[in-house]
């Protein structure tokens, strides 16, 4: 058995993402990815990396995003992903295929991903992006209806009692 939890002959898939405000688009990519592999590993991008890349922190903190994704039976393992170069994640997990939304295809970041995966012998598999449902669209809608300060308050809140409690370590499958 390898670090990914796979046995020889298994196809190991990896799906990196923010998974903020989990929605049907997230579920769709995980369901589709699962159809193409024997073991599915999900990488959850850190709060700090998301703030650096998107210019704002996620609404849902890392531990809770990991718990939500880890609660899905179709996911075999959840890992923290703080990389900008997915070759670093490949070096840790040795997956066979990485899954991304097709909004990456033909972009500089998609081209870089394809080159990096080719170097290590992994495949890049694109799925149709769900444009009508995205965390950004949900975030923008909430900001328009409730005001942007509401989302900032939720993102900054780390007191579990304030928003209904939390057990950040429960249910995370990382071994």
N, C-alpha and C positions, 0 to 999 in steps of 0.2 A: 504494500500500500504506500502511496506517495503522500506528500504534504497536502495535496488536493483531496485526499481521501479516496482516490480512484485505484482500482486494481488494473493490472495490465490488460489492455484491450479496450478499456472504457474510453469514451470520448468525453473529455472534460471541457465544459463551456464556461466562459466568464462574461458577466454583464456588469460593467461599471456604471455608476450613475449617482445622482444626488438623492433621488427618491424622496424629495421634499413634498409634503402634502400629497401622499400616495393617492393615485387616481387610476382610472381605467387604462390610460395609455401605458402606465408603468406595468400594470397587470398584463396587458397584451404582449409587451416585449418579453416578459418573463415566461408567459405561456408559450409563445413562439420559440423562444430559446430552448426551453425544456424539450420541445419536440425534436431538436437537433443534437442532443447530447445525452450521455448516461448520467453524468454528474454536473450539477449547475452550481457555480460559485458566483455570488453577487458581491461586488465591491461597492461600498458606500463611501462617498467622498466626504472628507472631513469638513467641519464648519469653517475652519480657517482657509482651506483651499477654495471652498465655494465663495467665501467673502472676497478672496483675492481675484478669482476668475470672473465672478459676476458683479462684483462691486457692492454686494450686500450679503449678510449672513442668511442662512436658510431660516425658514419659519420654525421648522421642527429640528431640535438638536440631534446630533449624530447618534447618541445612544438610543434615542427613541426611533429614529429612522431605521437603525439596525434591527431593533426589536420588531418593528412592523414587517420588514422584509423577511426576517428570520422566522416569523410565525407562519409563513406560507409553506405548505408541505412540498411544493414543487422545487423549493430551494434546499440544496444540500449543505451549503456553508455560506456564511456571511463574513466578510473581512473588511477592515478599514482600508480605504484607498486614498493615500495622500500623494499620489504620483501624478505628474503631468505627462510622463512618458510610460505608456502601458507595457513597454518592454521590461520595466522594473517590476511590474506585477507578474509578468510572465516568468521572470527569474525566480520569484517566490512560489508561484503556483503551477507552472508548467502546463497551462491549459492548451488545448488543441485548437480552440476556436474562440474568438471574441465577438460578441454581438453588440451592434450599435444601430441607432436609428439612421435611416437613409438621409437625414438632413446633414450627416457628416460626409456622405459620398461626394467626391469631386471637389472637396474643400481642402485648403492647405492642411488643416488638422487631420482630415481623413486620409489625405495622401501620406502624411507623416506616419499615421497609424499603420497603413498598409505596408509601407516600406519596413517599419520596425517589426511587424509581425512576420513578414516574408523572411527577414534575417534570421528569425528563430524557428521558422517552420510552422507557424500558426496561421490559421485562416481568419479572415475578417468576413463576417456575415452580416449584411445589412437587412433591417426590417423596415417596412413602411412606417414613417413617423406619423403620429396621431395629431395632426395640426389643430383639430378642434378642441382638444383637451391637453393642456400642459400646465405645469406648476406656475410658469410665468403668467399664463392667461388667468389662472385662478387667483394668483397674487394680485394682478392688476385689477381684476374685478372686485376683489375684497377691498383693495385700497380705494377704489372709486366709491364703493358703497359705504364703507366704514371709516375711511380716512387712513392715510399711510401710517399715521402714528400707532394705529392698532396693531398692524403687522410688526412694526418695530418693537412695540411693547412685548408681543408674544415671542419674538425672536430673542429678545434680551432677557426674558424671564427664565430663570433657571431654578426657581423655587417650585418643587413638584406639587406642593399643596395648593398653590395659586391656580393651577390649571388641571385639577382633578387627580393629582398623584401620578407617580411614575416609578417604575422599577427598572432602571436602565440596563441592568444586566440580565434580566429574566428573558429566557427564550432565544438568546443569541447563540446561534450555532457556529462556533468558530474553530472547532477541532475536527 
